[in-house]
Amino acid sequence: MSSRLLPLLIVLMAAVLLALGVPLAVSVAGAEQQKAVVDRIDDAARFAALAQFVTDGTSGPRRTVPDERLETLRRELGSYHGVYGIRAGVFYRTGIPMANAPADWSLPAFGEVRDAFDEALLSRRSHDPEQVWPWQRHRLVVASPVIRDGDVVAVVVTDSPTGQMRSRTVHGWLLIGTGEIAAMLLAVGAALRLTGWVLRPVRILDATTHDIATGRLKSRVAAAGGPPELRRLARSFNEMADNVEDVLEQQRAFVADASHQLRNPLSALLLRIELLAIELPEDNEEIASVRTEGKRLAQVLDDLLDLALAEHAEPDLKLIDIGELAAERVAAWAPAAEAKGVRLVGDCPATTGWADPVALSSALDAVIDNAVKFTPGGERVEVTVSFDRDTSTIVVADHGPGLTDEEIARVGDRFWRSGRHQNINGSGLGLSISRALLAAGGGSISYVRHREEEPRGLRVTVAVPRSVPTA
């Protein structure tokens, strides 16, 4: 969830920073250009004031020009060009230069300079030039009219390079970018803290839910921070878990008590059936049928009691040799398999795992019993022990009729038995007991088809952890 929430927050914050940074960058560029334009306007106004005393109001050069004033104007224009590298000149209405720097610079017939000159002839300052961006090498042209006695007698034109202005703009943009990056880093840090704060209760809730789903019903959500809504959810979840545990405890107690209370009347009933059978012929089919059903009912009650105890008892986990325990169960079941004509073989190398020895033995007994029970004579049942870095496994593979995908999905359900195997003795609780015994110790049991071809058979995998299971 954090992998989805964190990028979303980062994208939103980046969008906000861009929405603020882009207009700010545009504003910086505009301010730098405006500053340069104002400077050029001031310079042009100063040169226009000097040029007013050099003109006589005609459209061409004066016949008697005060050399001192003209030389002052030329000297000022030359110094201006020498210091700033800006071309500047004063041009009569006809375009003839009064004074200019550099000396070879003249008024062009077309272009931005000519447009600014023509605009100034109409007795108004030229329009502000278009925005110059750092990647453009345009020049900045400003023209100002020289007015005497209400008439425009000449025009001051400045044509300046934009390198320094663009450099200052880039410098401003770098500062903005640095600030944006710093703000983004702070925002990412804040987003990490925020997502951690919000999702920590969710992760705890998820872990606790998984614990309860795998059989650790006493797990609860520990008190944690986070939004008030999630804290309320954690409290509600704990209340729900308490209620569910109480209901399950009542159910287990009822099953255990009912099984225990029914065993005594059933035992008395079976004893009376045996006494009654003494008075009847030995081959009486009704008595034989009643005796068989009574024993089956007794087995069901025993299995129900075992299941209730398995779901309630705390496991006694120990580090044991899984291979040795599996080999013992193979040896214990070998006579029963041989009596049925089934060959029971085991490949049980030494490997360790954490499990309750009694619970694991009971689970293996149920699995091997089923495998031998459903395997026809002449076939074999294979028990194989293996391990990897985290898990030790015991695989029991038979060569019986197997199960369909739909039936495999229901294996381990209480009282469930395949409709094709109803004639084989059993209560349908053995694998449920095995699953409960294994889940209590952090183990698991799974089922797959052994082979695709007939007979398909069944592979039952019992897995236990190689490290201490966490509560």
N, C-alpha and C positions, 0 to 999 in steps of 0.2 A: 504494500500500500504506500509506503514511503517513496518507493521508486516512481509512483505516479503523482503523489501529492507534491513532492519536492520540485520536480521539473515544472509543474504548473505554477507554483509560487515564484520560482526563478524567472519564468517567462513573463509573468505579470509584473514583477518588479523591474525586469529589463525594459518592458514596454513603458512603464511609468518614467523610468530614467531617460529613455530615449525621447519620450514626449516632452520632458523638461529640457534635456540637453540640446536637441536639435534647434528649437527656437532660440535658446541662449546662444548657440554658436552663430546662428544667423544674425542675432542682435549684435554680437561682438564684431562680426565682419562689417555690418552696417555702421556701427559706431566708429570703427577705424577709418572707413571711407569718408564718413561725414566729417570726422576730424581733419582728414587730409583736404577735403573740399573747402572747409571753412578757412584753413590755413592758406590755400591758394586764393580764395576770395579776398582775404585780408591783404595778401601780397599784391594781387591785381589792383586793389583799391589804392594801395600806397603808390604803385607805379602810375596809376591814372592821375593821382594828385600831382605828381611830378610832371606828367605830360601836359597838364592843363596850361602850364606856363610856357610851353614850347610851341603851342599852336596859336594861330591868329583867327581861328574860326573858319578858315577856308578848307576846301576838300583836298588840298595838296600842301606841299611844304611851304613854309613861310619864306619870303624873299630874304628877310633879315632875321636870322635865328640867333637868339642869345647863346653863344657858344658855351658859356659857363653852365647854363641850365641843361643844355642838350648833353654836354659832356658828363654832367652829374647823373643824368638819366642813363646814359650808356654805361657809365661806370657802375651804377647800382645794378643794372641788368647783368653786366659781366660778372660782378661779384656773386650775384644770386645764382647764376649758372655754374660758376666755379665751385661754390660751396655745396649746393644741393643737386647739381646735375640736372636742373630743370630748365628746359628751353622757354624763354620768355621774350616777348617783343611787343612794341607799340606800333600799330599799323594805321595809316590814314584810311579814310572811307574807301579810297580807290584800291586799297591793298598794298600801297607802297609803304615800306617800313620807315618809321621815324627813327627807331632804335631797336636793335635786337641782339640777342645773344643765344647761340653763337652767331657770328656775323654772317655766315652762309645760310642761316635758316630763314626761309621765306614762307609767305602764306600760300598753302596749296590751293589748287583750283577746286578740289573736291575733298570729301572726307569729313571726319569728325571735327577737325580744327576749323575747316571752312564753315561748317554748319554752326559752330559756336560763334564764329566771327559775324556771320549774317544775323544770328539771333541778337547779338549785342548791338548791331547797327540799329535795331528797332527800339533802342533806349531801355533795354532790360537785360539783366544778367542771364547768361545761358542756363538752360535747364541742368539740374543735377544729372551727372552721368549715371549710366546703368551700373548696377552693383558689379564690382570686380572681385571674383573669387580667387583663392590662392592658386588654383591650377590654370588661371588665365593670365596672359602677359599683356593685357590692354594698358593703354596709357590714360592718364587722367587729364582732361582738357577743361579749362575754365577760362571764360572770356568776360571782360567787364568794360562797359563803355566809358569813354572820356568825354565828359559833357562840359561845354562852355557856352554860357549865355543861353542855356536851354536846348542846345543842339549837340548832337553826337558828332564830334569832330575826329575822333580816332577810337581805336579799340585796343585794350590790353589783352593779350592772349598768353596763357601759360600752358605748357604741354609737359607734364611731369611723368616720370616713370613710377610704377606701382610696386617695385620690388620690396622696399622697406615696409610699405603698408601691408602687403601680402605676408611678409615675414612676421609682422606683429599679429596679424590675424591668425597665422598658423600657431604662433606662440600661445595666443589666447585659447585656441582650440585644443592645444596640448594640455593646458591647465584644466580645461573643462573635461577633456578625456580622462586625465588622471583622477580628477574628482569623481567622475562617473565610475571609473574602475574601482576606486576606493569605496564608493558608496555601494557598488555591486557586491564587492567582497563582504562588506558589512551586512548587506542584505542577505547574501547566501548564508553567512554565519547565523544571522537571526532566523532565517528560514529553517536551517538545520535544528536550531534550538526549539523553534516553534513546532516543527514536525515531530521531533523527539518528545516534546512535552505533550503533544496531542495524541501521538500514536503509542506511547509507552503503555497506557492503560489498555489500549486495544491489543497490543502484543501479549500482555499479561493475560488478558481475557481469552485470547486465542490459545495460548499455551494451556491454560486451565481447562478450557473446553476440550482440548485434545486429550488431556490427562483423564478427564471424566469419561470421554468416549472410549478410551482404551482400558477402562475398568478401575481407575484410581478415583473412586467416588468421593473420597475425603478431601480431594484437592479443592482449594478455594482461591478466589482472586484476592491477592494481598492489597492492602491499602496503598494507593499510589496517587500521584498528582494528576494533572490533566484538567480539562474543562469540567465544570460541575455536572454537565449532562452525562459524561462518561463515569464520573464517580458514582452518580446515582445508578447508572447501568450496572456498575460492579456490585453495588449493594443489592440490587434487585437480582442479579445473577446468583449471588451467594445465597440469598433467600430461596430462590428457585432450586438451587442444588441441594440445600438442606431439606426442602420439601420432597424432592425426588428421592433423596437418600432415605428419608423416613418411609416413604411409600414402598421403596424396594425392600427396605429392612422388614417392614410389616409383611410384605409378600413372601420374603424368604422365611421369616418366622412362621408364617401360616403353612407354607409348604413343608417345612421341617416338622412342625408340630403335627400337621395332618398325617404326614408319612409315618411319624413315630406312633401316633395314636392308632393308626389303622393296622400297623404291623401286628399288634397283640391279638385283636379280633381275627385277623386273617390267619395268624398262626393257629389259633384255636379252631378255626373253620377247617384248615387243612388237616389238623389232627383228627377232627371228627370224620373227615372224608376218608382218612386212612383207616379209622376204626370201622367205618361203614363198608369199606372195600373188603375187609376181612370176612364179612358176612355174605359177600356176593362173589360170583364166579370171577376168576382172575382175568378172564378175557372180556369183561364187561366194558363195552366201548364208552358208555356214558360216564362211568366212574373215571376211566382213563382220560377222557376229555376234560372233565371237571378238575382233575388233579393237574393236568397240563396248564389250564387257564389260571388256576390258583397259583402255581409256581411262577407263571408269567407276571401275574399281578404283584406277587411278592418282589420279583426282580424290578418291576417298575417303581414300587415304593422305595426300594433300596437306592435305585438310581436317583429318584427325586430327592431323597435325603442327602445323597452324595453331592448333587448339584447345588442344593441350598448351602451345604457346608463349604463347597468350593467357592461359591460367590461371596461368602461371608468371611472365610478364614484369611488371616494375614499370612503372606508367604514367608517361609524361613529360607531366605536366599543365602546360598553358599557358592564358593568357587569350587566346581567339581569337574571331574574328567568325564566329558560328555561321551567320548568313545567307549570308555569302560562301562558306563551305565547302559549305553545302547547294546553293547555286547552281552551284558547280563540279561537284558530283556529278550534278546534274540535266543539265547540259550534256554531261558525259561519257557519260551513259546515253541521251541523246536519240537518237543514231543507231541504237542497238540497238532502242529502242522503236519508232522510225519504221520500221525494217525489218520489224517484226512487225505494223505497222498500228496500234500503240497510241500515243496522244498523251500525252506526258509534259510536264506543266506545273508551274511552280514559282512560289510567292509567298514570296520570301525576303528580308524586310526585315533591315536590319542590327541585330544584337543580339549581346551578348557572353556568353561562358560559359567555365567552366573544364573543359578536356577535353584528352586526348591527340589531336592532330590526325590522326595515322595510325590510331589505334584508332577514332576517330569516323568517319573516311572509310571504313574497312573495314566498320564496322557499317552505315553508310548504303548502301554498295555491296550488301551482302547483302540489306538490306530492299528497296531499289529493284529489284534483280535478281528477287527473289521476286514483287514486285508486277507487274513487266512480264511475267514468265514466266507468271503465272496469270491475267492479264487478257486476255480475248479481243480480237481485232482489231476496230477501230471504237470501242472504249471508251478511256478515258483514265485516267492515274494522276496524282494531285495531290500535290505536295510543298509543305507550308505550314510556315513558321517563325513562331513566336510566343513571347512571354515574359511573365512576371509578376515579382513582387518577388524571388522566390527561384530561379526555374527558367527556363531557355530550352528550348523544345521544338521538335522537328521531327516533323510528322505526315505519314506517307505513306499515302494513301488510294487503294485501287484499286476497280475495279468488276467484279471477278471473281466466281467462284462463292461465295467466302466460306467460313466454317467454322461448325460447330455450337458450342454452348456447351461440350460435352464436348471437342471438338477444340481449342477455344481454350485450355482449361485445360492441354493438353499441348503447345502450341506452345513451341518452344525446347528440348524434351527431345532428348537425343542420339539420332540416327538415326530419330527419329519423323517419319513422313510420313502424311498423310491417306490412307486407303484409296481415296478417290475420285480421288487424283492420283498414283497409282503410275506411270502411264505418262509422267509428265513428268520429265525428267532432274533429278537432284539427289542429294545424299548424306544429307540430313536433318541436316547439321551446321552449315549456314550461320548460322541464328539462334542456335544454341548458342554459336558463336564470337562473334557480335555481343553476346550477353548477357554473356559473360565479359569482353570488351573494355570494355564500358561499366561493368560493376560494379567493375572495378579502379580506375576513376577517379571513383567516386561517382555514376555515371549509372545509368539504368534504361531498360528497354524493356517496353512493355505492348501488349496487343492487345484490340481490341473489334470488333464487327460494324459495318460502315460504314452499312448501311441495313437496315431490317427487311424491306422488300419485295425480291423477286428482281430482278436479282441483288443479293445482300446486300453483297458486297464485304468488305474488311477494312481497318481503320484501325490502323496501327502507330505508336505514339508513342515517340519517342526523347527522353529528357529528360536534361539535364546541369545541374549547379548553376551559379548566377551568382556565387557566392562560393567561396573556397578550401575544398574539402572537408576536414573534420577527420579526422584519422587514427583 
